[in-house]
Amino acid sequence: MLSQKSISIPSFQILNMEANNSPLFPKLRTMSWRTGWDFVPFISSFLSPSLSSVTIYFTDDNFNVLRVPALYNLANECRHLEEIYLFGLTPDRGVDDAMSDLLLKSANTIRVLKLYPGIQGRATYVAMQLPNLRELGTEFTALPSILPSFIFPALQSLNLWIREGTPWVQLLPCLRCPALEKIAVYCADKSLDAVPSMLGRSLSEAHFHRTLTSLELVGQGIRWDLNHETLLPFFSFRNLTRLSLLGHCQARECHFSLTDRDITGLSFAMPNLTFLGLGSHPCNTGTTQVTFASLVILSMNCRYLEQLRLHFDATSIVKKTLAKSNNTLPRSGEATLFTSTSRCRLNTLHVGNLPFPDVPHSRWIIAATLLHIFPHLISIKHGGGSIWKDVLDCITMCRMIPTVIPGP
């Protein structure tokens, strides 16, 4: 990776003179370039026909008068590119023409294409003609008034950046990707409160529920309410193995409103999940309506589940268990209210900053309950407090104790 901190402009000028007759690095396969606008003209010095992966960050508001020649040089010197990552592009006719030329000249070899903030015009249509494109990441900044079907025949993974004013809601139903398996949507606009439900409906209209196995929505600073109406549009994606809806809870303001009924419905709708993440990292407001019953249902219906991020109430199980046992530490076999025959593979539980009951024996009760529900649990990801670390230590010690038949 080359940056302006590691080499000076005079040094670049000397290298540029050396590259007049032949490439500086004729066997170079990968290049990553992050510099200011004054270094952009020297990109061509490092290009060679052997280059297969290129990453360029156009930073410091590089002028398009510099971006465009750099893209044309890349197109002319490197005609077998497999991976292209370009950041800092701006909507412009010159950039659009240069991008189209770049894509056309490496059309048969491009497998990965990631452009931010996005592509428009002719470059969009050229990208659709790439026969071997497997992974696309971009923000579609503009679409024609009459939307055609956007066909990506070999596309398997789509990373889409969205913000207010971009036509992503109109775009998604027009996509035709018969091989698409993964979608990740990144939203940085705080005003888009309805993004989750809009996304679910748009993806359903595009019939992606037939092929998708991974769906991820990342809200960067967005405070949407994750509730029944938000989650329901995703129930049709029955083939998912990964579902992550990541928003953000604020201080003393939880936006997680799901219930045991919602989690139960999800577990029946998506039995093949290996990763489930609902909401942000669990917060400490203690207002969640999800109980340990949801964990039991997930363990029974989603047996392939390996990682779980979920707001749940850790206090109710302790209070109910102590009440059942007359406020004494339960005997072996009584540490849970549930009878589970779980074969769930879950090994990692994300608890964040979930509140913990400050009562005697609570660490052992929760540890025994979690181990009973998830017998393969070995890791608890928490927000840094010592209590959940103690629970994991208790689980480790429970594994060392031989099975004991409960007494009379």
KETI-857257 format. One record per residue (C-alpha): residue number from 1; y, x, z; chain. Coordinates in steps of 0.02 Angstrom, whole numbers, plus 32768, in hexadecimal, padded with zeros to 4 digits. Example, Ala and Ser with C-alpha at 12.3 -4.5 7.8 and 13.67 -1.06 7.14 Angstrom:
REM residues 2
+-----+------+------+------+----+
|   i |    Y |    X |    Z | ch |
+-----+------+------+------+----+
|   1 | 7F1F | 8267 | 8186 |  A |
|   2 | 7FCB | 82AC | 8165 |  A |
+-----+------+------+------+----+
END
This chain:
REM residues 408
+-----+------+------+------+----+
|   i |    Y |    X |    Z | ch |
+-----+------+------+------+----+
|   1 | 8000 | 8000 | 8000 |  A |
|   2 | 80AA | 8042 | 7FCE |  A |
|   3 | 8149 | 801A | 802F |  A |
|   4 | 81FB | 805C | 8032 |  A |
|   5 | 81DD | 80A1 | 80E1 |  A |
|   6 | 8158 | 811B | 80A3 |  A |
|   7 | 81B1 | 8163 | 800A |  A |
|   8 | 8265 | 8179 | 7FD0 |  A |
|   9 | 82BB | 8149 | 7F2D |  A |
|  10 | 82CC | 8200 | 7EF1 |  A |
|  11 | 8211 | 8214 | 7F0B |  A |
|  12 | 81F2 | 8178 | 7EA5 |  A |
|  13 | 8262 | 81BC | 7E1B |  A |
|  14 | 81F9 | 825B | 7E11 |  A |
|  15 | 8159 | 81F5 | 7E0B |  A |
|  16 | 81A4 | 8187 | 7D85 |  A |
|  17 | 81C4 | 821E | 7D15 |  A |
|  18 | 8110 | 8257 | 7D2F |  A |
|  19 | 80D3 | 81AB | 7CFA |  A |
|  20 | 812D | 81AB | 7C52 |  A |
|  21 | 8097 | 81EB | 7BF2 |  A |
|  22 | 8002 | 81A9 | 7C56 |  A |
|  23 | 7FE0 | 8141 | 7CF2 |  A |
|  24 | 7FF8 | 819C | 7D97 |  A |
|  25 | 7F54 | 8156 | 7DD8 |  A |
|  26 | 7EE5 | 812D | 7D42 |  A |
|  27 | 7E55 | 80F1 | 7DB2 |  A |
|  28 | 7EBF | 8088 | 7E28 |  A |
|  29 | 7E68 | 7FE2 | 7E4C |  A |
|  30 | 7ED6 | 7F91 | 7ED2 |  A |
|  31 | 7F93 | 7F97 | 7EEC |  A |
|  32 | 7FFF | 7F44 | 7F72 |  A |
|  33 | 80BC | 7F56 | 7F61 |  A |
|  34 | 813D | 7F21 | 7FE3 |  A |
|  35 | 81EC | 7F68 | 7FC7 |  A |
|  36 | 82A2 | 7F39 | 7FB1 |  A |
|  37 | 82F1 | 7F0E | 7F09 |  A |
|  38 | 8324 | 7FC2 | 7EE5 |  A |
|  39 | 826D | 7FF9 | 7EDF |  A |
|  40 | 822F | 7F70 | 7E69 |  A |
|  41 | 8252 | 7FD3 | 7DC7 |  A |
|  42 | 81D3 | 8056 | 7DFF |  A |
|  43 | 813F | 7FDD | 7E05 |  A |
|  44 | 8113 | 8007 | 7D51 |  A |
|  45 | 80F4 | 80BE | 7D81 |  A |
|  46 | 8059 | 808B | 7DE3 |  A |
|  47 | 800C | 8013 | 7D67 |  A |
|  48 | 7F6E | 803F | 7D09 |  A |
|  49 | 7EEA | 7FE4 | 7CA1 |  A |
|  50 | 7E6C | 7FFB | 7D2E |  A |
|  51 | 7ED1 | 7F90 | 7DA8 |  A |
|  52 | 7E70 | 7EF4 | 7DDC |  A |
|  53 | 7ECF | 7EB7 | 7E75 |  A |
|  54 | 7F8B | 7EB6 | 7E8A |  A |
|  55 | 7FFA | 7E78 | 7F19 |  A |
|  56 | 80B7 | 7E7B | 7F08 |  A |
|  57 | 8136 | 7E3C | 7F86 |  A |
|  58 | 81E0 | 7E23 | 7F35 |  A |
|  59 | 824A | 7E30 | 7FD1 |  A |
|  60 | 8304 | 7E3A | 7FF9 |  A |
|  61 | 8330 | 7DB6 | 7F77 |  A |
|  62 | 8300 | 7E21 | 7EE3 |  A |
|  63 | 8360 | 7DED | 7E4A |  A |
|  64 | 82FC | 7D98 | 7DC1 |  A |
|  65 | 8340 | 7E19 | 7D49 |  A |
|  66 | 82CC | 7E93 | 7DA5 |  A |
|  67 | 823B | 7E1B | 7DC3 |  A |
|  68 | 8226 | 7DEC | 7D0D |  A |
|  69 | 8211 | 7E9E | 7CC6 |  A |
|  70 | 8199 | 7EC7 | 7D54 |  A |
|  71 | 812C | 7E32 | 7D25 |  A |
|  72 | 812E | 7E5E | 7C6C |  A |
|  73 | 80FE | 7F13 | 7C94 |  A |
|  74 | 806F | 7ED4 | 7CFE |  A |
|  75 | 8035 | 7E65 | 7C70 |  A |
|  76 | 803A | 7EF1 | 7BEE |  A |
|  77 | 7FEE | 7F7D | 7C56 |  A |
|  78 | 7F68 | 7F1F | 7CB6 |  A |
|  79 | 7F01 | 7EAA | 7C4A |  A |
|  80 | 7E67 | 7E9C | 7CB7 |  A |
|  81 | 7EB2 | 7E5B | 7D58 |  A |
|  82 | 7E3B | 7DFA | 7DC8 |  A |
|  83 | 7EAB | 7DD7 | 7E5E |  A |
|  84 | 7F67 | 7DB6 | 7E56 |  A |
|  85 | 7FD2 | 7D9B | 7EF2 |  A |
|  86 | 808E | 7D87 | 7ED1 |  A |
|  87 | 8109 | 7D54 | 7F59 |  A |
|  88 | 81C4 | 7D36 | 7F4F |  A |
|  89 | 81C5 | 7CE8 | 7EA2 |  A |
|  90 | 8254 | 7C71 | 7E7B |  A |
|  91 | 8256 | 7BDC | 7E02 |  A |
|  92 | 82A2 | 7C21 | 7D62 |  A |
|  93 | 8280 | 7C13 | 7CA7 |  A |
|  94 | 8270 | 7CD0 | 7C97 |  A |
|  95 | 81F5 | 7CDC | 7D27 |  A |
|  96 | 8192 | 7C4B | 7CDE |  A |
|  97 | 8183 | 7CA0 | 7C34 |  A |
|  98 | 8154 | 7D48 | 7C81 |  A |
|  99 | 80D0 | 7CF5 | 7CF2 |  A |
| 100 | 8088 | 7C9A | 7C5C |  A |
| 101 | 8078 | 7D3E | 7BFD |  A |
| 102 | 8026 | 7D92 | 7C93 |  A |
| 103 | 7FA6 | 7D07 | 7CA6 |  A |
| 104 | 7F7F | 7D00 | 7BED |  A |
| 105 | 7F5C | 7DB9 | 7BDC |  A |
| 106 | 7EE0 | 7DBA | 7C6D |  A |
| 107 | 7EA2 | 7D0A | 7C4E |  A |
| 108 | 7DE9 | 7D34 | 7C45 |  A |
| 109 | 7DE3 | 7D9E | 7CE4 |  A |
| 110 | 7E54 | 7D49 | 7D64 |  A |
| 111 | 7DF0 | 7D04 | 7DF6 |  A |
| 112 | 7E74 | 7CFB | 7E7F |  A |
| 113 | 7F29 | 7CC5 | 7E64 |  A |
| 114 | 7FA5 | 7CB0 | 7EF4 |  A |
| 115 | 805C | 7C94 | 7ECE |  A |
| 116 | 80E5 | 7C66 | 7F48 |  A |
| 117 | 8155 | 7C06 | 7F4B |  A |
| 118 | 80FF | 7BC4 | 7EB1 |  A |
| 119 | 80ED | 7BAB | 7DF7 |  A |
| 120 | 8133 | 7B2B | 7D80 |  A |
| 121 | 8143 | 7B00 | 7CC9 |  A |
| 122 | 80DB | 7B60 | 7C4B |  A |
| 123 | 808A | 7BD1 | 7CCE |  A |
| 124 | 8039 | 7B37 | 7D1F |  A |
| 125 | 7FE4 | 7B07 | 7C7D |  A |
| 126 | 7FAD | 7BBA | 7C5A |  A |
| 127 | 7F5F | 7BC4 | 7D09 |  A |
| 128 | 7EF9 | 7B28 | 7CE0 |  A |
| 129 | 7EAD | 7B82 | 7C4A |  A |
| 130 | 7E6B | 7C16 | 7CAF |  A |
| 131 | 7DAE | 7C03 | 7C97 |  A |
| 132 | 7D79 | 7C6C | 7D2E |  A |
| 133 | 7E00 | 7C3F | 7DAE |  A |
| 134 | 7DA6 | 7C24 | 7E54 |  A |
| 135 | 7E34 | 7C27 | 7ED3 |  A |
| 136 | 7EE6 | 7BE7 | 7EBE |  A |
| 137 | 7F74 | 7BEF | 7F3C |  A |
| 138 | 801F | 7BAD | 7F0E |  A |
| 139 | 80A7 | 7B2C | 7F26 |  A |
| 140 | 80BF | 7ABC | 7E90 |  A |
| 141 | 817D | 7AB5 | 7E8F |  A |
| 142 | 8195 | 7A40 | 7DFA |  A |
| 143 | 812A | 79CE | 7D90 |  A |
| 144 | 814E | 7970 | 7CEE |  A |
| 145 | 8188 | 78BC | 7CFA |  A |
| 146 | 80E3 | 787E | 7CAF |  A |
| 147 | 8057 | 78CD | 7D12 |  A |
| 148 | 7FBC | 7904 | 7CB0 |  A |
| 149 | 7F17 | 7930 | 7CFE |  A |
| 150 | 7F1A | 79E2 | 7D3D |  A |
| 151 | 7E6E | 7A27 | 7D17 |  A |
| 152 | 7E30 | 7AC6 | 7D69 |  A |
| 153 | 7D7A | 7ACF | 7D31 |  A |
| 154 | 7D3F | 7B60 | 7D9D |  A |
| 155 | 7DB4 | 7B51 | 7E33 |  A |
| 156 | 7D59 | 7B5B | 7EDA |  A |
| 157 | 7DE7 | 7B78 | 7F56 |  A |
| 158 | 7E99 | 7B33 | 7F58 |  A |
| 159 | 7F22 | 7B6E | 7FD0 |  A |
| 160 | 7FB9 | 7AFD | 7FC0 |  A |
| 161 | 8064 | 7B16 | 8011 |  A |
| 162 | 80C8 | 7A76 | 8025 |  A |
| 163 | 8177 | 7A4A | 805E |  A |
| 164 | 81F0 | 79BA | 804B |  A |
| 165 | 8226 | 79A0 | 7F98 |  A |
| 166 | 818A | 79E7 | 7F46 |  A |
| 167 | 811C | 796A | 7EE9 |  A |
| 168 | 8079 | 7992 | 7F41 |  A |
| 169 | 8051 | 78DB | 7F65 |  A |
| 170 | 805A | 78B3 | 7EAB |  A |
| 171 | 8000 | 7953 | 7E7A |  A |
| 172 | 7F60 | 7949 | 7EE1 |  A |
| 173 | 7F1C | 78A7 | 7E94 |  A |
| 174 | 7F36 | 78F6 | 7DE7 |  A |
| 175 | 7ECD | 7990 | 7E0B |  A |
| 176 | 7E22 | 7997 | 7DBB |  A |
| 177 | 7DBB | 7A22 | 7E0A |  A |
| 178 | 7D01 | 79FB | 7DF9 |  A |
| 179 | 7CCF | 7A99 | 7E59 |  A |
| 180 | 7D51 | 7A93 | 7EE3 |  A |
| 181 | 7D08 | 7AB5 | 7F90 |  A |
| 182 | 7D9A | 7AEF | 7FFD |  A |
| 183 | 7E4C | 7AB1 | 8016 |  A |
| 184 | 7ECC | 7AFB | 808D |  A |
| 185 | 7F78 | 7AA9 | 8099 |  A |
| 186 | 8008 | 7B03 | 80EE |  A |
| 187 | 80A0 | 7A9B | 811E |  A |
| 188 | 813E | 7AEC | 8163 |  A |
| 189 | 81B2 | 7A56 | 8159 |  A |
| 190 | 81CD | 7A04 | 8203 |  A |
| 191 | 8206 | 7961 | 81B4 |  A |
| 192 | 815B | 7939 | 816B |  A |
| 193 | 8113 | 78D6 | 81FC |  A |
| 194 | 809D | 7871 | 818F |  A |
| 195 | 804C | 7907 | 8138 |  A |
| 196 | 7F9A | 78F3 | 817F |  A |
| 197 | 7F81 | 783E | 814B |  A |
| 198 | 7FD8 | 7859 | 80A3 |  A |
| 199 | 7F69 | 78F0 | 8083 |  A |
| 200 | 7ECA | 7892 | 80AB |  A |
| 201 | 7EF5 | 7804 | 8035 |  A |
| 202 | 7F2C | 7879 | 7FA8 |  A |
| 203 | 7E8B | 78DE | 7FB2 |  A |
| 204 | 7E23 | 783F | 7FB1 |  A |
| 205 | 7E7D | 7801 | 7F15 |  A |
| 206 | 7E4E | 78A5 | 7EC0 |  A |
| 207 | 7D96 | 7887 | 7EEF |  A |
| 208 | 7D8C | 792F | 7F48 |  A |
| 209 | 7D1F | 78E2 | 7FCF |  A |
| 210 | 7C8C | 78FD | 7F5A |  A |
| 211 | 7C97 | 79BB | 7F56 |  A |
| 212 | 7D02 | 79F7 | 7FE8 |  A |
| 213 | 7CAD | 7A57 | 8073 |  A |
| 214 | 7D49 | 7AA1 | 80C6 |  A |
| 215 | 7DEF | 7A4B | 80EB |  A |
| 216 | 7E7B | 7A9C | 814E |  A |
| 217 | 7F2B | 7A5E | 8172 |  A |
| 218 | 7FA4 | 7AD4 | 81C9 |  A |
| 219 | 804A | 7A90 | 8207 |  A |
| 220 | 80BD | 7B1F | 8231 |  A |
| 221 | 812D | 7AD9 | 82B9 |  A |
| 222 | 810B | 7A25 | 8288 |  A |
| 223 | 80F6 | 79A1 | 830F |  A |
| 224 | 808B | 7918 | 82C5 |  A |
| 225 | 8025 | 78A0 | 832C |  A |
| 226 | 7F6B | 78B9 | 8316 |  A |
| 227 | 7F2A | 7809 | 8331 |  A |
| 228 | 7EB0 | 778C | 82E9 |  A |
| 229 | 7F1C | 7765 | 8251 |  A |
| 230 | 7F32 | 781F | 822D |  A |
| 231 | 7E79 | 7847 | 8237 |  A |
| 232 | 7E30 | 77AF | 81E0 |  A |
| 233 | 7E57 | 77E3 | 812A |  A |
| 234 | 7DEA | 787D | 8140 |  A |
| 235 | 7D4D | 781C | 816F |  A |
| 236 | 7D18 | 780F | 80B9 |  A |
| 237 | 7D00 | 78CD | 80AD |  A |
| 238 | 7C4C | 78C7 | 80E7 |  A |
| 239 | 7C1A | 7971 | 809F |  A |
| 240 | 7C96 | 79D5 | 8105 |  A |
| 241 | 7C55 | 7A69 | 8167 |  A |
| 242 | 7D04 | 7A9D | 819F |  A |
| 243 | 7D93 | 7A2B | 81D5 |  A |
| 244 | 7E31 | 7A6E | 8225 |  A |
| 245 | 7ECF | 7A07 | 8243 |  A |
| 246 | 7F46 | 7A7D | 8299 |  A |
| 247 | 7FEF | 7A3D | 82D3 |  A |
| 248 | 8053 | 7A71 | 836B |  A |
| 249 | 8069 | 7A24 | 8416 |  A |
| 250 | 8110 | 7A48 | 8469 |  A |
| 251 | 8134 | 7A6C | 851F |  A |
| 252 | 810A | 79D0 | 8586 |  A |
| 253 | 80F2 | 796D | 84E5 |  A |
| 254 | 8041 | 7956 | 84A7 |  A |
| 255 | 8026 | 7911 | 83F8 |  A |
| 256 | 7F69 | 78FB | 8408 |  A |
| 257 | 7F40 | 7841 | 8417 |  A |
| 258 | 7E8A | 7839 | 83E2 |  A |
| 259 | 7E09 | 77DF | 844C |  A |
| 260 | 7D4D | 77E7 | 8468 |  A |
| 261 | 7D3B | 775E | 83E5 |  A |
| 262 | 7D91 | 77CB | 8362 |  A |
| 263 | 7D25 | 7862 | 8388 |  A |
| 264 | 7C88 | 77F7 | 8381 |  A |
| 265 | 7CB7 | 77B4 | 82D6 |  A |
| 266 | 7CDC | 7863 | 8298 |  A |
| 267 | 7C36 | 78A5 | 82D5 |  A |
| 268 | 7BD8 | 7821 | 8272 |  A |
| 269 | 7C46 | 783A | 81D7 |  A |
| 270 | 7C33 | 78F9 | 81D1 |  A |
| 271 | 7B8A | 792D | 8216 |  A |
| 272 | 7B8A | 79D5 | 81BA |  A |
| 273 | 7C23 | 7A20 | 8211 |  A |
| 274 | 7C17 | 7AD4 | 824A |  A |
| 275 | 7CCF | 7AE0 | 827C |  A |
| 276 | 7D3A | 7A53 | 82C1 |  A |
| 277 | 7DEE | 7A6D | 82F6 |  A |
| 278 | 7E56 | 79D5 | 8323 |  A |
| 279 | 7F0C | 79F0 | 8354 |  A |
| 280 | 7F5D | 7A8D | 8390 |  A |
| 281 | 7F13 | 7AFE | 8415 |  A |
| 282 | 7EF7 | 7A86 | 84A6 |  A |
| 283 | 7F90 | 7A75 | 8516 |  A |
| 284 | 7FA4 | 7A5A | 85D1 |  A |
| 285 | 7FF3 | 79AD | 85D5 |  A |
| 286 | 7F51 | 795C | 860F |  A |
| 287 | 7F70 | 78BB | 85AD |  A |
| 288 | 7ED9 | 78C1 | 8539 |  A |
| 289 | 7E66 | 782A | 8531 |  A |
| 290 | 7DD1 | 788F | 84F0 |  A |
| 291 | 7D4C | 78A7 | 8575 |  A |
| 292 | 7CAC | 790B | 8585 |  A |
| 293 | 7C53 | 7879 | 8532 |  A |
| 294 | 7C9F | 78B2 | 848D |  A |
| 295 | 7C55 | 795F | 84A6 |  A |
| 296 | 7BAA | 7911 | 84BE |  A |
| 297 | 7BBB | 78A7 | 8421 |  A |
| 298 | 7BF1 | 793E | 83BB |  A |
| 299 | 7B5F | 79A4 | 83FC |  A |
| 300 | 7AE5 | 791D | 83CB |  A |
| 301 | 7B2B | 78EC | 8320 |  A |
| 302 | 7B71 | 7994 | 82E4 |  A |
| 303 | 7AE1 | 7A0A | 8306 |  A |
| 304 | 7B23 | 7A92 | 8294 |  A |
| 305 | 7BCA | 7A9C | 82F0 |  A |
| 306 | 7BF3 | 7B4E | 8324 |  A |
| 307 | 7CAC | 7B49 | 8353 |  A |
| 308 | 7D12 | 7ABD | 83A1 |  A |
| 309 | 7DCD | 7AAB | 83C6 |  A |
| 310 | 7DF3 | 7A07 | 841E |  A |
| 311 | 7E5F | 79BC | 84A7 |  A |
| 312 | 7DEB | 7974 | 852B |  A |
| 313 | 7DF6 | 7940 | 85E1 |  A |
| 314 | 7DA2 | 79C2 | 864E |  A |
| 315 | 7DCF | 796D | 86F3 |  A |
| 316 | 7D72 | 78C9 | 86E2 |  A |
| 317 | 7CC6 | 7918 | 86D9 |  A |
| 318 | 7CE4 | 7977 | 877B |  A |
| 319 | 7D23 | 78DE | 87D9 |  A |
| 320 | 7C95 | 7870 | 879C |  A |
| 321 | 7C11 | 78F3 | 87C1 |  A |
| 322 | 7C53 | 7911 | 8872 |  A |
| 323 | 7C60 | 7856 | 8891 |  A |
| 324 | 7BAC | 7840 | 885B |  A |
| 325 | 7B75 | 78CF | 88CB |  A |
| 326 | 7BDC | 789B | 8964 |  A |
| 327 | 7C58 | 792A | 894D |  A |
| 328 | 7BD4 | 79B1 | 895E |  A |
| 329 | 7B9A | 7A2F | 88DF |  A |
| 330 | 7B11 | 79D9 | 8878 |  A |
| 331 | 7A61 | 7A16 | 887F |  A |
| 332 | 7A13 | 7A63 | 87E6 |  A |
| 333 | 7A0B | 79E3 | 875A |  A |
| 334 | 7A97 | 7975 | 87A1 |  A |
| 335 | 7B2D | 79D7 | 8762 |  A |
| 336 | 7B49 | 7962 | 86D0 |  A |
| 337 | 7B55 | 78A7 | 86BC |  A |
| 338 | 7B04 | 78AC | 8611 |  A |
| 339 | 7A53 | 78C2 | 85D6 |  A |
| 340 | 7A5D | 792A | 8538 |  A |
| 341 | 79D4 | 796A | 84C7 |  A |
| 342 | 7A54 | 79D0 | 8466 |  A |
| 343 | 7A1F | 7A4F | 83E5 |  A |
| 344 | 7AD5 | 7A6D | 83B6 |  A |
| 345 | 7AFB | 7B20 | 8380 |  A |
| 346 | 7BAB | 7B25 | 83CA |  A |
| 347 | 7BD2 | 7BD2 | 840D |  A |
| 348 | 7C91 | 7BD1 | 8418 |  A |
| 349 | 7D00 | 7B52 | 846F |  A |
| 350 | 7DBF | 7B59 | 8460 |  A |
| 351 | 7E0C | 7B11 | 84FF |  A |
| 352 | 7EBB | 7B5B | 84F4 |  A |
| 353 | 7F1D | 7B2A | 8590 |  A |
| 354 | 7EBB | 7A8E | 85C0 |  A |
| 355 | 7EDF | 7A60 | 8676 |  A |
| 356 | 7E56 | 7A87 | 86F1 |  A |
| 357 | 7E2B | 7A21 | 878D |  A |
| 358 | 7E56 | 7A79 | 882E |  A |
| 359 | 7DC1 | 7A3E | 8894 |  A |
| 360 | 7D2C | 7A99 | 88E1 |  A |
| 361 | 7C9C | 7AC8 | 8870 |  A |
| 362 | 7CFD | 7A93 | 87D3 |  A |
| 363 | 7CD9 | 7B35 | 8775 |  A |
| 364 | 7C1F | 7B25 | 8790 |  A |
| 365 | 7C1A | 7A6C | 8765 |  A |
| 366 | 7C76 | 7A84 | 86C1 |  A |
| 367 | 7C10 | 7B1F | 8697 |  A |
| 368 | 7B6C | 7AC4 | 86B6 |  A |
| 369 | 7BA5 | 7A2C | 8654 |  A |
| 370 | 7BE0 | 7A90 | 85BE |  A |
| 371 | 7B41 | 7AF7 | 85BC |  A |
| 372 | 7ADA | 7A57 | 85C4 |  A |
| 373 | 7B38 | 7A0D | 8530 |  A |
| 374 | 7B47 | 7AAE | 84CD |  A |
| 375 | 7AB3 | 7B1E | 84FB |  A |
| 376 | 7AEB | 7BA9 | 8485 |  A |
| 377 | 7B9E | 7BB6 | 84C8 |  A |
| 378 | 7BD0 | 7C6D | 84E0 |  A |
| 379 | 7C8D | 7C6F | 84C6 |  A |
| 380 | 7D20 | 7C09 | 850B |  A |
| 381 | 7DC9 | 7C2A | 84BB |  A |
| 382 | 7E53 | 7C04 | 8538 |  A |
| 383 | 7F0D | 7C1D | 854F |  A |
| 384 | 7F00 | 7CB3 | 85C1 |  A |
| 385 | 7EE0 | 7C62 | 8669 |  A |
| 386 | 7E55 | 7CA1 | 86DB |  A |
| 387 | 7E06 | 7BF7 | 86FF |  A |
| 388 | 7DB3 | 7BDD | 8656 |  A |
| 389 | 7D7D | 7C93 | 8659 |  A |
| 390 | 7D27 | 7C6C | 86FD |  A |
| 391 | 7CCF | 7BD9 | 86AB |  A |
| 392 | 7C8B | 7C4D | 8625 |  A |
| 393 | 7C51 | 7CC5 | 86AC |  A |
| 394 | 7BF7 | 7C34 | 8700 |  A |
| 395 | 7BA3 | 7C08 | 865B |  A |
| 396 | 7B69 | 7CBC | 8649 |  A |
| 397 | 7B1F | 7CB9 | 86F8 |  A |
| 398 | 7ACC | 7C10 | 86D9 |  A |
| 399 | 7A70 | 7C5D | 8646 |  A |
| 400 | 7A27 | 7CDF | 86BC |  A |
| 401 | 79DF | 7C5D | 8733 |  A |
| 402 | 792E | 7C22 | 870A |  A |
| 403 | 7916 | 7B69 | 86EB |  A |
| 404 | 78F7 | 7B0E | 878F |  A |
| 405 | 78A9 | 7A62 | 879E |  A |
| 406 | 791F | 79F0 | 8802 |  A |
| 407 | 78E7 | 79C5 | 88B0 |  A |
| 408 | 78C4 | 7915 | 88ED |  A |
+-----+------+------+------+----+
END
